[in-house]
Amino acid sequence: MKTHTREFQQTLTPRLAFQVLKEGNDRFVNNLKLNRNLLQQVNDTRDGQFPFAVALSCMDSRVSVELIFDQGLGDMFSVRVAGNIVNPDVIGSMEYACKVAGSKLIVVLGHTRCGAIKGAADHVQMGNLTGLLEKIKPAAGRINHSEFEHLSELDKYTYANVLHSIDMILSESDIIRSLYSDGRIGIVGGIYSVETGHVNFIRTMFNERQKEKAALL
């Protein structure tokens, strides 16, 4: 498996970038990971990187996005913080990934059995963790959404938190909102199962009509 090149990144559409991730997770779940020479990829990426996606995920030790999407060195930007919360530093990192480095897809990834979500639900207070958990709590207002009816209370909160994070990214970043409106990036949200390894995508956002319109101008 070769390292992703500038040409690969530039010709990839947001929807195709999403397909690359889904296929990677399918390989992971079925234990069919691609054969990569990671040391060769170290050499291939020494002069530059061309990641096709940027993922915001939890710091949980079981949720390494490169592994669960079967990607190699230089393929993805990874932003990790407990509870996959959004703050100005996270948004700034995403703006760099998409506007400067050319990534085509933003992924917000929660996971089952998340300690941060449980901490927010239990109103845990502990040092600086208290402020972090406060950033999760606004998602509680979405827990009763009809699409969550079949879930446990904790999983409802986890799903709602992913959707809340996506809303925050779009509302707080003019740069990301513009890139999405122009069809230059897509935004997806998913939940990783620590029980099965499968990622269930619960929100997919692509604005391909705007990209087609821009191409005609």
N, C-alpha and C positions, 0 to 999 in steps of 0.2 A: 504493500500500500504506500503510494507516494504522498509526500507532504503537500497540503493544499497550497496552490500558487496564487499570485496576484490575478492571473487570468481566470482561474476557477472562481475566485471571490467576486470579480467584477462581472462575470457573465451569469452568476447565480441570481435567480429571483428570490424574493422573500418566501414564496410558497415552495420553491424547490429546496431552499435552505431548511424549511420545516420538514420536508420529505427526507432529507439527509438525516435529521435528528430522529425521526420516527423509525427509519430503517436501522439506525444504529442501536436504538433501544430494543428493537426486535432481535437483533443479533445478540445483544447482551442477555436478554431473557432466555434465548435458546442456546447460550454458550457457544456462539459461532463468531466470536470476535475476529476482526481482520488481523492478518499477520503484518505487524509493523516492526520496523527496525528503529527503535526509539533513539538510539545513539546516532543513527543516520539523520533522523529528524532534528536532533540537536544541531548537527552540522548544517542542515538545510535551512534552519531558521536563524542562524547566527547573524545574518545581515538584515533581517526583517521578518515581520509576521503578518499574516493575512487571514485572521479569524473570520469565519462566516457568520458567527452568532455570538451573542453575549448573554450569559445566564445569571440571573439572581437566584441563589438558592440558600438553604439553611446551612449552618456550619456543621450540622450533624455528620459524624464520622462515616456514616453509611451512605451519604448522598454526595458522592464525587461525580460531577456532571460529565467529566471526560470519560469516566468508566461506564456510567449507566447509559451514555449515548454512544459508546464505542468510538471515541475520537482520539486523535493523537496530539503530540506537541504542536502548538501553534494553530490549532483548529478552532478553539473557542476561548473567549474571555470568560472568566469565572469570578463572579462577585459573591462572596459568601459571608453571611451574618446570621446570627440566631433569629429564627422566625421569618427569614427572608423579608425583613422590614425594609422600608424605603426611607431614605433621608437625603439631604443634599449631596453628600459624598457619593452615595450609590448612584444617584441620578447623574452627577457629573461624570462618573466612570462610564455610564452608559452613553452619555453624549459623546465622550471621546471615542468609544468603541464604534459607534455608528457614523458620526459626522466626520471624524478624522481618520479612523482606521478602516472604515468601509464595511463593517458588519451589517448583515442584511436582516437579522432576526433578533428580537429581544424575547427571552424566555424567563418567565417568573415561575419558579418551581418550589412548591411546598411538598410536604411528605407526611405520611401517616405516622402516628405515634410521636408527634413532635413535642418535645419537652417545653419549648418556648410557648407554644399554643396552650398547653396545659397550665403553664405558669401564669399566662394572662387570664385564663379562665378561673384559676384559683386565687387571683389577685395577690400573687407572690410579691413581696417587697424585700429586696436584698441589694444594697449598694447601687451601683450603676445599672444593674439589671432592671431595677424598678422603672427607670426611664425608657429602657428598650421595650419592655413589655407594654408600656403605655401606648406605644406606637402600633401595637397589634389590636388593642381594645376597640378602636372605632369599627373594626370589621364585624364586631358582634351585632351591629345593627342590620347586617345582611343575613344572619343565620337562619331566619325564618323564610328565606327565599324558597319558592316552590320547587326549584330544581334540586334542593338539598333534602327533600322529605325522607328519602330512603336511608339517610346516613345517620351514624351515631352523633351525639351532641359534639364530641370532640372533632370528628371529621367535618361536621358542618362548619365549625369555626375555622378549620384548616382551609377548606374550600373558600370560605368567605374572605379569609385573609389574602389569598392569592388574587382574588378579584379586586379587593381593596388596594393591594399594591399596584396592580395595573392602572387603576383609576388615578392613584397618586402620581405615578410616573407621567401619565398624559397630562394631568392637570398642572403639574409643577415644572414641566420642561417645554418651553416654546420650541426648542430645537428638535426634540423627539416628536412632538406633535406635528411639526412641519414636515419632517421626514416621513412620518406615517401618512399624513394627508396627501403627500406627493407620490405615495406608493413605493417609496424607496426602501422602506423597512416594513416588516410585519411584527406583530406582537402576539405571543401565545402564553397561556397559563396552564400549568399542569400539576398533578399530584403524583409523586413517586411513592410506590408501595414498598415499604421496607420488608413486607412479607413475601412479595413475589418478584420484585425488581421491575415491574411494569410501570410505565408512566401513562396516566390517564389524562389526556388533554381536555380541559374543561372550558377553555376559551381560545378561539383562534380569530385573529383580526388581520385582514389583508385589504388594502385599498387599491386594488389593481386597476380599477377604472380611472382613477386619478393619474396613475402612471401612464396609461395608454393615452389619456388626454394630453399630458405633458409632452409625450413623444411626438404628437401631431403638431404642436405649436412651433 
